[in-house]
Amino acid sequence: MPEGTTLPPQMPSHFGEDAATVEPPFNVDAERAVLGACMHNSAAIDTVRHIVGDDAFYRPAHETVWHALLTLRREDRPTDPIVLAELLEQQGDLKRVGGASYLHQLAGALYDAASAEHHAEIIRDKASRRRLLASAVRTVQRAQEPASDPEAIRSEVEAEMRAERERALASGQGRLNRFARDGWSFVKETGADAEPLWGTPDKTVWSPGESLMIVGAPGVGKTTLAHQVIFARLGLQETVLEMPVAPSRRVLYLAMDRPKQIAKAMHRRVFDTDEKILREGLVVWEGPLPATLDKEPDLLADLAAAHQADTIVIDSLKDAVSTMVDDSLAVAFHNARMRALRNGVEIMELHHQRKATADAPRGQRPALDQVYGSTWFTAGAGSVLFVTGRAGDPAVTLHHLKTPTGEVGPLDVTHDHRRGTTTVDPSKDPAVLLRNAPNGLSTRELATVLIGGGDPERADVEKARRHLERLVNSGLATKADGIAGGAGGGQQARYYATARHLTAVG
């Protein structure tokens, strides 16, 4: 039957009565060709099943035959008309689809698997157009109702369009190569060597294409720190914690957790001269999102596109998902995170620690398992900063638990709550410590100072060694190799500040 021809009354469609006055798009010949090819070659089912998906066939009989073919393929049974007719007979569907004679008629359409792929694309496109047409008819009918709510109608249309987009991305061969590229371009052309958003290549706090998570108890200054990074992204300052911050075009701030307090915190460091920059470069969403990100994985990317933002700040993570402890929802959130990142949107997330962590001894290094919720939240983050301290305490410590490159800190920092600024305590800066050590430092000596005394562990000594080696590589330190010795003898390598370093910081 040619495309667009009205089916007989005994051949109803999936389209429904709402659009009875509109001729729905279909191509019965393409449907017959696909089913026939799958009967002749069961491998053709693997080629076309992701293209057509569910409910794509216009004729219900063809849809029934298609699902029977899928069953035979899953059970690794032949898909010829005889075996197929036997299955449909067992299901009680054989007469309804036209009998064994109609199956043999379908099998008479001799097309190979390659042609079936193109025919399946025709079926998919016609089904997509039918769904869009049905959605349009429903929208018109709803809009004509006297008591209809325009906002509710818009929400329904957006949900249907989002579902249609998901269906389109999940079908066809494009789903297998849409985001694939050759190895050379992946390594050289995806921006893996791009400058950090915050930090330096050797010590990166926030890397492009990877999310930054700032974790801590309430009142330790997570928001204060985040706001400084945002203002630096907008060009209102150059550095945060003495590290450079890359500029942004526009920041979308999702103020879901206590927006009034967020506004008060920002007000501390906003001046009249900043009005133009903040009006053009900062967009603030107040309160809950239309849906949680685990339920609508495209919402984060859609918000960024709607507001033309290249940076999103989520404040806070607990308000963006249905629950924090469900692994499956954490993975769903990560999918939302990755879709936004894949679209070139940078993400910062503010999050909370587990309550028991607040009772940990002061100065103790936290671990990733002390971050509240499923471990998949931190597993998908590119960088994790953990702020430890007491609520309202101006002096806190930053621990870099997950690093894109070299570890930053631990840093003892001081918040100026009146001005909304944060400064680094130089007493824990390896460069300053080395400058102030006329006899130089060994890796163990530096590690002891950085952890606040006591006996450093092997990992602490290794981190101290990396700090000192970076100073050597940058020309700010020299290394005197140690002397080997047995049974506790020998001498450790020592590092000394160079004359250049003493001049630069003296």
Secondary structure as the mmCIF struct_conf table of DSSP 4:
data_model
#
loop_
_struct_conf.conf_type_id
_struct_conf.id
_struct_conf.beg_label_comp_id
_struct_conf.beg_label_asym_id
_struct_conf.beg_label_seq_id
_struct_conf.end_label_comp_id
_struct_conf.end_label_asym_id
_struct_conf.end_label_seq_id
TURN_TY1_P TURN_TY1_P1 GLU A 3 GLY A 4
HELX_LH_PP_P HELX_LH_PP_P1 THR A 5 PRO A 8
TURN_TY1_P TURN_TY1_P2 PRO A 9 GLN A 10
BEND BEND1 MET A 11 MET A 11
BEND BEND2 HIS A 14 PHE A 15
BEND BEND3 GLU A 17 GLU A 17
TURN_TY1_P TURN_TY1_P3 ASP A 18 THR A 21
BEND BEND4 VAL A 22 VAL A 22
HELX_RH_AL_P HELX_RH_AL_P1 VAL A 28 HIS A 40
TURN_TY1_P TURN_TY1_P4 SER A 42 SER A 42
HELX_RH_AL_P HELX_RH_AL_P2 ALA A 43 VAL A 52
BEND BEND5 ASP A 54 ASP A 55
BEND BEND6 TYR A 58 ARG A 59
HELX_RH_AL_P HELX_RH_AL_P3 PRO A 60 ARG A 74
TURN_TY1_P TURN_TY1_P5 GLU A 75 ASP A 76
BEND BEND7 ASP A 80 ASP A 80
HELX_RH_AL_P HELX_RH_AL_P4 PRO A 81 GLN A 91
TURN_TY1_P TURN_TY1_P6 GLY A 92 GLY A 92
TURN_TY1_P TURN_TY1_P7 LEU A 94 GLY A 98
HELX_RH_AL_P HELX_RH_AL_P5 GLY A 99 ALA A 107
TURN_TY1_P TURN_TY1_P8 GLY A 108 GLY A 108
BEND BEND8 ALA A 109 ALA A 109
HELX_RH_AL_P HELX_RH_AL_P6 ALA A 113 GLN A 144
BEND BEND9 GLU A 145 GLU A 145
TURN_TY1_P TURN_TY1_P9 PRO A 146 ALA A 147
HELX_RH_AL_P HELX_RH_AL_P7 PRO A 150 LEU A 169
TURN_TY1_P TURN_TY1_P10 ALA A 170 ALA A 170
BEND BEND10 SER A 171 GLY A 172
TURN_TY1_P TURN_TY1_P11 GLN A 173 GLN A 173
HELX_RH_AL_P HELX_RH_AL_P8 GLY A 174 ASN A 177
TURN_TY1_P TURN_TY1_P12 ARG A 178 PHE A 179
HELX_RH_AL_P HELX_RH_AL_P9 GLY A 183 GLU A 189
BEND BEND11 THR A 190 GLY A 191
TURN_TY1_P TURN_TY1_P13 ALA A 192 ASP A 193
HELX_LH_PP_P HELX_LH_PP_P2 ALA A 194 PRO A 196
BEND BEND12 LEU A 197 LEU A 197
STRN STRN1 TRP A 198 GLY A 199
BEND BEND13 PRO A 201 LYS A 203
STRN STRN2 THR A 204 TRP A 206
TURN_TY1_P TURN_TY1_P14 PRO A 208 GLY A 209
BEND BEND14 GLU A 210 GLU A 210
STRN STRN3 LEU A 212 GLY A 216
TURN_TY1_P TURN_TY1_P15 PRO A 218 GLY A 219
BEND BEND15 VAL A 220 GLY A 221
HELX_RH_AL_P HELX_RH_AL_P10 LYS A 222 ARG A 233
TURN_TY1_P TURN_TY1_P16 LEU A 234 GLY A 235
BEND BEND16 LEU A 236 LEU A 236
BEND BEND17 GLU A 238 GLU A 238
STRN STRN4 THR A 239 VAL A 240
TURN_TY1_P TURN_TY1_P17 LEU A 241 GLU A 242
STRN STRN5 MET A 243 PRO A 244
STRN STRN6 VAL A 245 VAL A 245
BEND BEND18 ARG A 249 ARG A 249
STRN STRN7 VAL A 251 ALA A 255
BEND BEND19 ASP A 257 ASP A 257
HELX_RH_AL_P HELX_RH_AL_P11 PRO A 259 HIS A 267
TURN_TY1_P TURN_TY1_P18 ARG A 268 ARG A 269
HELX_RH_3T_P HELX_RH_3T_P1 ASP A 272 ASP A 274
HELX_RH_AL_P HELX_RH_AL_P12 GLU A 275 GLY A 281
STRN STRN8 LEU A 282 GLU A 286
BEND BEND20 GLY A 287 GLY A 287
BEND BEND21 PRO A 290 ALA A 291
TURN_TY1_P TURN_TY1_P19 LEU A 293 LYS A 295
TURN_TY1_P TURN_TY1_P20 PRO A 297 ASP A 298
HELX_RH_AL_P HELX_RH_AL_P13 LEU A 299 ALA A 306
TURN_TY1_P TURN_TY1_P21 HIS A 307 GLN A 308
BEND BEND22 ASP A 310 ASP A 310
STRN STRN9 THR A 311 ASP A 315
HELX_RH_3T_P HELX_RH_3T_P2 LEU A 317 ASP A 319
TURN_TY1_P TURN_TY1_P22 ALA A 320 ALA A 320
BEND BEND23 VAL A 321 SER A 322
BEND BEND24 MET A 324 VAL A 325
HELX_RH_AL_P HELX_RH_AL_P14 ASP A 327 ARG A 342
TURN_TY1_P TURN_TY1_P23 ASN A 343 GLY A 344
STRN STRN10 GLU A 346 HIS A 352
STRN STRN11 GLN A 353 GLN A 353
HELX_RH_3T_P HELX_RH_3T_P3 LYS A 355 ASP A 359
BEND BEND25 ALA A 360 ALA A 360
HELX_LH_PP_P HELX_LH_PP_P3 PRO A 361 PRO A 361
TURN_TY1_P TURN_TY1_P24 ARG A 362 GLY A 363
HELX_LH_PP_P HELX_LH_PP_P4 GLN A 364 PRO A 366
HELX_RH_3T_P HELX_RH_3T_P4 LEU A 368 GLN A 370
STRN STRN12 VAL A 371 VAL A 371
BEND BEND26 TYR A 372 GLY A 373
HELX_RH_AL_P HELX_RH_AL_P15 THR A 375 ALA A 379
TURN_TY1_P TURN_TY1_P25 GLY A 380 GLY A 380
BEND BEND27 GLY A 382 GLY A 382
STRN STRN13 SER A 383 THR A 388
BEND BEND28 GLY A 389 GLY A 389
TURN_TY1_P TURN_TY1_P26 ALA A 391 GLY A 392
BEND BEND29 PRO A 394 PRO A 394
STRN STRN14 ALA A 395 LYS A 402
BEND BEND30 PRO A 404 GLY A 406
HELX_LH_PP_P HELX_LH_PP_P5 GLU A 407 VAL A 408
STRN STRN15 LEU A 411 ASP A 416
TURN_TY1_P TURN_TY1_P27 HIS A 417 GLY A 420
STRN STRN16 THR A 421 VAL A 424
HELX_RH_3T_P HELX_RH_3T_P5 PRO A 426 LYS A 428
HELX_RH_AL_P HELX_RH_AL_P16 PRO A 430 ARG A 435
TURN_TY1_P TURN_TY1_P28 ASN A 436 ASN A 436
TURN_TY1_P TURN_TY1_P29 PRO A 438 ASN A 439
STRN STRN17 LEU A 441 LEU A 441
HELX_RH_AL_P HELX_RH_AL_P17 THR A 443 LEU A 450
TURN_TY1_P TURN_TY1_P30 ILE A 451 GLY A 452
BEND BEND31 GLY A 453 GLY A 454
HELX_RH_AL_P HELX_RH_AL_P18 ARG A 458 ASN A 473
TURN_TY1_P TURN_TY1_P31 SER A 474 GLY A 475
BEND BEND32 LEU A 476 LEU A 476
STRN STRN18 ALA A 477 ALA A 480
STRN STRN19 ILE A 483 ILE A 483
BEND BEND33 GLY A 486 GLY A 486
TURN_TY1_P TURN_TY1_P32 ALA A 487 GLY A 488
BEND BEND34 GLY A 490 GLY A 490
STRN STRN20 GLN A 491 GLN A 491
STRN STRN21 ARG A 494 ALA A 497
HELX_RH_AL_P HELX_RH_AL_P19 ALA A 499 VAL A 505
#
